[in-house]
Amino acid sequence: MRILDAQEQLVCDSEVSVAVLGKGRNFVLVPLQDRELDATELVETQSRGFFFCGVLGIKDGQPSAECSDPDAAIVMMHAALAFAQEMAGRLRPKDDSAAWCERLHALQDPRNG
């Protein structure tokens, strides 16, 4: 039986996870849908000077992060903010059903004369 490291465990346990590739203050979030980093995307970003910084994930509604190196912590903090914004955007309603219900409730009932 293979023992997972902390980063692999976070990815396996998370409902949503991304790898963070960084260069200076710039970063790229790479979705880990198949629980693995796409090799072509990794080669492409590495050719542009990006390096692996760690992983971010959401498990049971709680965000988590695992850095690959203490020097990557600043990049990971910036990436965590972008990841949180992306996740919050997914939670916003995609329609105006709440507004439609409010307008419906505000209509006059013709039975009340």
N, C-alpha and C positions, 0 to 999 in steps of 0.2 A: 504494500500500500504506500503510495506516494504522499508525503506531507506537503501541503500547500504553504507557500510563504504568505505573509500578511496581505500583499497586493492581490495575489491570486484568490485568497479567501474572500476579500472584499468584493471582487468582481463576481465570484460564484454566488455570494449571498445577496447581492444587490438586485433590485428589480430593474434599475437603470444604472449603467456605468459607462465611464469614458476614460480613455487614456489621455494624459496631458503630455504634449510634446512642446518644449519651450526653447527659446533662444533670446537671451537678454530678458526684456520685459514682454516680449511677444510670445504667444502660445497658440496652439491648435488643440481643440477638443476632438478626439476621434472616438465615435461611438463604438462600444464593444458589444454589438448585438449578438454575435456568435461566441461571445466570451473570449475572443482572441483578437489581437491587433492584426489588421489586414497587412500582409507583408508588402504589397505594392505601395500602399499608402505610407508605410513606415519608411521604405527606401526613398520614396519621393520627398518626404519631409526631412529625412536625414541628409539628403543631397542638398537641401536648402539651408543646412546648418542647424536644424532643430535636433534636440536630444530628448530622450525619455525622462520625464520628471516624476511620474507617478500616476495614480488612478484616483478617480472620484466616483462615488456611488451613492445611491439612495436605497436604504434598506428599512422597511417598515416605516417609511416617512421620515427617517432620520438621515441626514447627510453624513458621509464619512469620507476620509481622505487617507491615502497612504503615499508618502513621498519616497522616491527612490534614493534620495540623497538629501542631507540637510541643506546643501547649497541650493536645492530646487524649491525650498519652502516659499520664497517670495513669489516665484512664478505660480506655484500651486495656489497661493492665496488669491492672486488675481484671477486665475482660472476658476477657482471655486465660486467667486462672485458671478462670473459669466455663466457657469453651470447652474447656479441657483436661479438666475434670471431666466434661463432657458426652461428650467423645470417649472417655474412659476407661470411662464407663458403657456405651458401645456395645460395648466390647471384652470386658466381663465375660460369662462363660457364662450363658445364659438357662435352663439346666436343671441338674439335679444328677447328670449322667452320671459325673463323676469320683467323687462320693460313692457312687453306685450300684456302680461298678466296685470300689471299696474294700470295700464290704459283700459283694459277690460273692466276692471273693478271700478274705475272712475266713471264709466258710462251710466247714464240715467236708466233706471228700470221703468219701462212704459207702464208696467202694472201698478206702479205707485202713483200714477196720474199726476 
